[in-house]
């Protein structure tokens, strides 16, 4: 039986998280009421401390907020980025109870072996190594208990965090950002959906031998348990000292792993965290994509907007650029707001327009990537905004920044323009919808409401 979002669980979690977040918000409000200066560094450390020991969605949200340039003040971004990326794992007794509840009392007999200690642990679940009865090495991803209760309580507290943000800065209206984070976090708890994402990506990248998607083991998977092939490989950063040619191979594979599914099917991997990749060498570099909880599916019009903006920047067609922004859902754009958006667009698309071998950004560290440009945009929005960021833009932007940071970690030098043109060669605006319907049906993937509406036949 699926674990329900229980009232008692939600109340317990609300108190647990709300004590830290609510106390932080109250002290911040007191500072403003009394006219005291806002000590951003101290308050940022306090918020990070309140969230840092928490498993579950609230920690994941904080980490996401830290990775979107200038969404939160730099002092807050710096502290939130320090939150644990690997929470302490649950012990063997928890594992036995959870495995029994998911696969039955004889669950151990369904494996040749199963390691009770976690190989990795994160904010929503932990991974164990196992061996299938047919000899295959397996990765078994087990969700922590009461996560459905936690997510609903934490999403309520997310609104508190955004209220705090609005008090600090009114340049960006974060309401759609909150809605997008809420939708994606709810999806991440559904391992049956993640299994469908894996099926989708295995099909989408089947012709890319340099990219490896784990094979799902359906008979050992449930809504809260996901079993897949164990993909051997080293952490991506273990290859920072490799020769440039080897690092370029890795970066090129990552570029294609991200852009090929987007051009073909309008989907992106929305969590380009370093821990979601590993690399092995089979003569040439092979990149393993290891996590499929955060996959963003876009309606065809959004994909068309991405291509339209690229064309607009290449041809310096401002009207087409405005059309692209409006296609994404930006509204009420003045000339000043358009100018601000163009600064960000020039930064994101710059390497894709530059037909030469280059780094993704010169003389910039991974942590700094996008920060300077975001600061300039933010200052303009303070004067001419606020601007409401459309939902679909959130993870597209975050993923682009995360992927760029990975390229900087590798110090890769590629012709990003030619790689992007290669991806666009597979884009066909008239075929995206048809491809999506076919691929999603084959993957047994339930569509988000906005995509389902976009693909539904229009009434005559």
N, C-alpha and C positions, 0 to 999 in steps of 0.2 A: 504494500500500500504506500502511495506517495506520502512523504512527510508534509504535514499541513503547516500553514503559518498560524501557529497557535496564539491565542490571546495572551496566555500567561507568558509564553516565550517573548512575545513582542513587548509586553510591559516590562519584563525583567531587563531586556536589552535596552529599551528606551531609557530606563533609569540608569543603567550602566553607562551608556554613551552620553545621555543627556546631562549627567552630573558634570562630566568634563567639558563638553561643548557649551552647555548652558552657563556654567560658571565662567567660562572664558568670555562668552557673549555679554554676561552681566557686568563683568569688570571693564570690558571695552566700552559699554554704554555709560558706565559710571565715569570713566575718564572723560568722555565727550560731554556729559552733563555738567561736570565740575570744571570744564575748560582746561583740563590737564593735558599736557602734550602726550601724543600717542607714541609710546616706546615700542616701535615695530619689532625690533630684534627680540626684546624680552617677551612680548606677547606672542610672537611667532614660535619661540621656543616652548612657551607654555602650551600652545595649541598642539604642537607636535608631541609634547609629553603626554597630553591628555589622550591622544589617539594612538600613540606608539605601541602600547601593549595590547591593542585590540586585534583579534582575528576578525575576518569578515569584511563586508563591503565598505564600512566607513574608512578602513585603512586603505583599501584599494582606491576609493574616491580621492582621498588625500594625495595619494601617489600620482593619480591622473592629473589632478589640479596642478601639481608641481611641474608636470611635463609640458603644459601648454604655455608657451612664452607670454609673460605679462598678464596672464589671467588673474593671478594674485600678485600682490606686491613682492619684490625680490626677496625680502627678508623671510616672508612666509614660504616662498618657493624653495629657498635654500634649506629651511628646517624640515619642511614636509618631504623633501627628496631624501632625507636621511632616515625616514621610517624604514623599519625592517622589511626587506624584500622577501625574507624567509622566516615566517613565524615559527615558534617552537612547535614541533610535531606532537600529535596525540600519541599516547603510549599504547603498548600491545593489547591491554584489556579493552580499550576503546576500539581498536582495529578489529578484534575478534567479534565484539558486539555488532559493529557496523557491517562486517562481512556476512555475519549470520543473518542479519535483518535483510540484506540485499540478495543473497544467493541461497539462503536456507542453512539448516543445521549442518549439512554435510558439505559445506562450501570448500573445506580444505581438500576434499577428495577430487575436486574439479581442477586442481592444479597439481603438477608434479612436485612443485615446491613453491613456497610463498615466504618472503622475508618480512617478519613482523615489524622491523624497524624501518621507518620511512627513509627513502632515498632522497627525497626533497619535500619541503613543506612551504606553503605559501599562505595567502590570506583567506582563501576559500576552501582549500583542501590539501591533501598530501598524496605523494606518489610512492608506491612500493614496487620493488622488483619481484618478479615471479617467473615461473617456467610453466608453459602449457603442457598438458599431458602428451602432446605430440612433439615436444622438445623445443618449441619456439620460445625465445626470451620475450617476456611481457613487461609492460609498464601498467600498473593498476592505480588509477586515480580515484581516491576516496574522499567524498565531501564531508566536511565537519558537520556535527549535529546541529540542528535548529538554525540552519542558515536561512531558511525561508522566513522564519520569525525575525532573524537578525536583519535581513535585507529590508523588510518593511519598516522596522523601527529605525534603522540607520538612514533610510531615505527621508524619513521625517526630519531627522537631524541634519540631513544635507540642506534642507531648506533654511535651517538656522545658520549654517555656514555661509550660504549665499546671502542671507540677510546681513550677516556681519560684513561680507564683501561689499554689499551695496553701501554700507555705512562708511567703509574705507575709501571707496572709489565708485563714481557713477559713470565712468566712461563706457562700460559695457553692461548691457542688460543681460543677466545670466539666466533668465527664466527658461529659455529653450535649452540651454546647456544642462540645467537640472533635469529637464524632461528626458533629454537624450541619455544622460548617465543612468537615470532610473531604468529606462527601457533596456539598456545594454546589461546592466547588473542583474536584472531579473532573468534575462536570457542566459547569463553565465552560470546560473544555478541549475539550469536544465541540461543535464548531461546527455539526454536523448537528442536534444537540439545540437549539442556539440558533436555528437556522433554523426548527425546529418551534415554538419559543416565539414567533418573529415571526409565523408564520402564525396561531397561536392569538390573539395580541393584535390583529392586523389584523381578525380576525373578531369578537373581543369588543368592539372599539371602533369598528366600522364605522359605527355610528350617532352617533358623536361627532365632528363636523367640527372641533371645537376641539382635537382631539388627533390627531397624525399619527404613524403607525407606518410606517417605511420598507418599501418593497416588495422582497422577496427576489428575487435573480436566481439561480435554481437551477442553471442550466447553467454558471455561473462560481463555484460554491461546492462545497467539499469539507469533510472533517472538520476541516481546519486552515485553511481559507480561506473567508471569508464575504463575499459580494458583494451589495450592496443599493443602493437608490436613495440618492443624496446629497440630504439635506434641508437646504435653505438656512435659516439662522437665526442670530441673535445669541446669545452666551452669556447665560444667565439673569440673571447679575448685572449685565449691561449695562443692564438695565431697572429697576435700583433707583431711578433718578431719574425714572422715568415718573410721570405723574399717578396718584393712588390708584386711580381707576377701571380704568386699564390694568393696574396691578399686581394688582388684585383678579381681573380676568379671567384672568390667568396662574395665580394661586393656585387659582382655582375649577377651571380645566382640570386642574391637577395633582391636586387632590383627587379629581375624577371618574376620572382616569386610574388612580389607585391603588385607589379603593374600588369602582368599578363592576365590574372583573374579579373582585374578591374576592367581592362579593355574588352575582354571577352564576355564577362558576365555581370559586371557592375558590383563586384564584391572586393573588399579589402580586409587584410588582417589588421585589426585595429589596436593591437597591443605589441608594438615592435620592441619589447623589452629584451635585453641581452640574454636573459635566462630562457627565452622561448626559442633559441636557436642552438644547435650544436653542429660541428663540422667534422667530417671524416674525409680521408683521401682514398679514393679508388682509382689511382692513376691521376685523376683530376679531382678538384674539390667538390664535395657533395654536401649541401646544406640541408640539415634536418629541421623541419618546421614542427615544433613540439606541442603547441597549445592552440586550441581552436574555440575557446570560450567566447572571445571577443571578435566576432566577425561581423562587419557592417555591410549590409546589403542595401544598395541604392536603387531607386527607380531609374529607368532609362534616361529621364530628363536630366538627372543630376550628372550622369556620365557625359551626356551631351554638353552640359555646362562646362565641365572640366576641359573638354576638347575645344569648346568655343573660346574659352579664356586663353588657352595656349595659342590659338590662331589669332586672337585679338592682339595679344602681346607681340607676336611675331610680325604682324602687319601694322601694328600701331593703330588699331581700329578701336577708338574709345567707345563708340556706340555698341559695338559687338561685346566689349568687355562689360559694359553696363547690362546688356542683355544676359550675359553669363551670370552676373551677380544676382539679377532678378530671378533667373531660372533656379538658382539655389535657394531663393527665399529671402534675400535681403530686400528691404522695402524702405520707402521714404528717403531715398539716397539723394542728398544734396551734392553739388560739385565738390565740396570740401570732403565729404565722406567718401566719395568715389576716389578722390586723390589719396586718401588714407588707405583705402583698400588696395589701390594700385601699388603702393609701396610694399605691402605684404605680398601681393601677387608677383611683383618683380623679384622679390627675394626667393619665393618658393619655386617659381618657374625659371629663374635665371640660369641655373646649370643646364636645364632642359633646352634652352634656347641657344646655348653657346656651343657651337660646333667645333669643339677641340677637346683634347685630353686635358683633364683638370681635376682638382679636388672638388668636393661638393661645396666647400667654402674655404678660402685661404686664411691662414693665421687665426683660426678660431678653434677653441677647444670644444669637445662634445657638450659640455655643460653650458657653454655660452651660445651654442648654435641657435640663432633666431632671436636672442634676447635684445640685441641692439636695435634691430629692425622693429621688434614688437614695442620697444620703449618709444620709438619715434611715432609709430602708429598710435600708441596709447595717448601720447601727449596731444596729438591732433584730435582724437576722439573726446578728450576732456573738454576741448574748446568747442567742437562742432557736433558732438554726440549727444546722448548715447546711441549706440547701435545695438540692435538685437541680433545676436549671432544665430543663424538658422541651425536647427538640430543636426541636419545632415553634414554640416560643415565641421562639427566638433571633432569627430574621430578621424575624418579625412585629414584635418589639419594636424591633429596629434600624431597620426601615423607618419605623415610626411616629415615632421620634425624628428620623430624617433628614428626613422630610417636614415635621415641625414646624419644624425648623431652616430649611428653605427658605422656609416662610411667614414666619418672622421676618426672614430676609434681605430679603424683599419688603415687609416691614411691612404685610402684607395685613390687611384688616379685613372679615371675612365672618361670616355666620350659619352656623357649622359644624354646628350642630344640624340645621338644615333640609337642608343638603347631605347629612348622614349619613342622615337619615330618607328622603331621596330615594333614596339607595343601597339602604337596607334594603327599600324598597318592591319592589325587584327580587329580594329574597331569598325563597326558598321551600325550606324544609328538605327537603320531599319531592321537590323537583325538582333539587336540586343534583347528586346522584349521576347522574341521567339526563342532565342538561346536560353534566356532565363527560365522561361516556362518549362522547357524540356529538361534543363540541367537540374532545376529545383525539384521537379517531379521525380527524376531518377534518383536523386539523393534523399528523397522522402523528407524534404525540408518545408516546414510551415513558414510562410512568408510573413514579414512584418506588415502591419495594416497599410502603411503608406505604399509599399511596393505592390501588395496584392491589389490595392485600388488602382494603381497605375497600370497593372497588367490585365485588369478586368475588361471584358468586351464592353465597348461603349453602346449605350442604348440608342437605337436608331430613331 
